[in-house]
């Protein structure tokens, strides 16, 4: 079974403190759902286009596990901590 990845591309961070608070709660939810960080941060080297302010890639055992993490109550609580203070694109992609 192919692994599942969640990619979160932060195009605009309005409130760093809200993002930090979200990060604490999201990490707990990630660990509780057997996910792991593949990459995260703002040290991004531009190749083409406009680079995001921050990017995070999470790994799960399957696409279904990634979907379950996103839907879980703990992550939904974490998401609310952002309070609309981060503009981002987030999606799940299947590994090869």
DOVEXTOR-746940 format. One line per field, with one value per residue (C-alpha): residue in three letters; residue number from 1; x, y, z. Coordinates in pm, 1 decimal, always signed. Example, Ala and Ser with C-alpha at 12.3 -4.5 7.8 and 13.67 -1.06 7.14 Angstrom:
REM DOVEXTOR-746940
residuo: (ALA, SER) .
num: (1, 2) .
u: (+1230.0, +1367.0) .
v: (-450.0, -106.0) .
w: (+780.0, +714.0) .
REM end
This chain:
REM DOVEXTOR-746940
residuo: (UNK, UNK, UNK, UNK, UNK, UNK, UNK, UNK, UNK, UNK, UNK, UNK, UNK, UNK, UNK, UNK, UNK, UNK, UNK, UNK, UNK, UNK, UNK, UNK, UNK, UNK, UNK, UNK, UNK, UNK, UNK, UNK, UNK, UNK, UNK, UNK, UNK, UNK, UNK, UNK, UNK, UNK, UNK, UNK, UNK, UNK, UNK, UNK, UNK, UNK, UNK, UNK, UNK, UNK, UNK, UNK, UNK, UNK, UNK, UNK, UNK, UNK, UNK, UNK, UNK, UNK, UNK, UNK, UNK, UNK, UNK, UNK, UNK, UNK, UNK, UNK, UNK, UNK, UNK, UNK, UNK, UNK, UNK, UNK, UNK, UNK, UNK, UNK, UNK, UNK, UNK, UNK, UNK, UNK, UNK, UNK) .
num: (1, 2, 3, 4, 5, 6, 7, 8, 9, 10, 11, 12, 13, 14, 15, 16, 17, 18, 19, 20, 21, 22, 23, 24, 25, 26, 27, 28, 29, 30, 31, 32, 33, 34, 35, 36, 37, 38, 39, 40, 41, 42, 43, 44, 45, 46, 47, 48, 49, 50, 51, 52, 53, 54, 55, 56, 57, 58, 59, 60, 61, 62, 63, 64, 65, 66, 67, 68, 69, 70, 71, 72, 73, 74, 75, 76, 77, 78, 79, 80, 81, 82, 83, 84, 85, 86, 87, 88, 89, 90, 91, 92, 93, 94, 95, 96) .
u: (+0.0, +133.2, +198.8, -13.2, +124.2, -36.7, +121.6, +46.3, +164.5, +139.7, +107.0, +59.0, +115.9, -80.1, -17.9, +294.6, +166.0, -152.3, +62.1, +283.6, -21.0, -164.4, +171.2, +171.7, -177.9, -123.6, +193.9, +3.5, -268.2, -3.5, +170.9, -161.7, -236.6, +102.2, +205.8, +548.2, +706.8, +897.2, +976.9, +864.0, +981.1, +1047.7, +1396.7, +1264.7, +1478.8, +1286.9, +1309.8, +1004.1, +713.8, +643.8, +768.5, +540.0, +625.0, +625.9, +563.9, +496.4, +490.9, +345.2, +375.2, +120.5, +100.8, -173.2, -397.2, -676.3, -461.6, -387.0, -759.0, -833.0, -575.8, -725.3, -1077.0, -988.7, -1123.3, -776.4, -666.8, -994.4, -932.7, -577.8, -706.9, -935.5, -627.9, -527.4, -840.3, -810.0, -463.3, -284.9, -367.5, -272.2, -334.4, -350.5, -392.3, -329.9, -118.9, -49.8, +312.9, +467.6) .
v: (+0.0, +343.5, +599.4, +912.1, +1263.3, +1585.7, +1895.3, +2232.2, +2542.1, +2861.1, +3150.8, +3418.1, +3409.1, +3686.9, +3592.4, +3392.4, +3335.9, +3168.9, +2950.3, +2846.6, +2759.2, +2557.9, +2381.0, +2254.8, +2108.2, +1976.0, +1793.6, +1611.7, +1511.6, +1398.2, +1178.2, +1031.1, +935.2, +772.4, +1045.3, +1203.4, +1518.5, +1476.6, +1846.3, +2171.1, +2525.3, +2847.2, +2777.2, +2742.6, +2780.7, +2925.4, +2738.0, +2873.5, +3100.5, +3268.8, +3064.5, +3020.9, +3165.9, +2815.4, +2456.3, +2131.8, +1774.4, +1499.6, +1124.8, +853.6, +481.6, +537.8, +800.1, +670.5, +731.6, +1086.5, +1149.7, +1007.1, +1241.8, +1544.5, +1448.6, +1355.7, +1567.3, +1656.4, +1799.8, +1988.1, +2152.8, +2240.6, +2391.7, +2626.1, +2772.1, +2933.3, +3148.8, +3249.4, +3398.9, +3180.4, +3157.7, +2814.6, +2542.4, +2191.1, +1860.9, +1487.0, +1310.0, +938.6, +826.2, +612.3) .
w: (+0.0, -93.3, +176.0, +204.0, +237.1, +350.4, +198.6, +355.9, +170.2, +375.4, +133.2, +400.1, +775.2, +942.4, +1307.5, +1403.7, +1757.9, +1630.2, +1402.8, +1697.0, +1909.1, +1619.0, +1580.0, +1938.7, +1904.9, +1551.4, +1659.6, +1935.1, +1687.8, +1437.9, +1694.2, +1810.1, +1448.6, +1374.5, +1132.6, +1098.7, +962.7, +636.6, +599.0, +758.3, +787.6, +606.8, +469.7, +114.0, -198.8, -491.4, -820.4, -1003.3, -917.2, -586.6, -290.0, +11.4, +351.3, +500.0, +392.3, +579.4, +449.6, +669.8, +606.9, +690.2, +621.8, +362.7, +203.4, +427.3, +737.4, +616.9, +569.1, +914.8, +1071.0, +898.4, +1011.1, +1370.7, +1654.9, +1788.9, +1454.9, +1410.8, +1750.3, +1639.8, +1315.1, +1507.4, +1682.3, +1351.3, +1372.4, +1005.8, +1060.6, +802.7, +433.3, +304.2, +52.0, +194.8, +13.7, +33.1, -227.1, -266.2, -261.0, -533.4) .
REM end
